[in-house]
């Protein structure tokens, strides 16, 4: 746990680790005299030590859920996002899904992105 305080405001960071020492939860608590805001990031780790999914919460409300898939070489092949707040392309489109294609030398040869201007 880390605690920072300045000018009556404070931020506290808490990390939760599994039995293998991998972070599976991070909690940031901001207290600014008027209100307390809590951000939480939860992640599931696969048996191959890869992030399988992540969830972002604001004051216990789910904002974003992300899922990842990998091939036998540990390279990400699929990304999916279900969200109120999507990651965005440089053009401002909301990224819903990405599919990654690799060659035999582990070079990324193509990334297909499904994005939309979701309101």
Order of alpha helices (4+ residues) and beta strands (2+ residues): beta-beta-beta-beta-beta-beta-beta-beta-beta
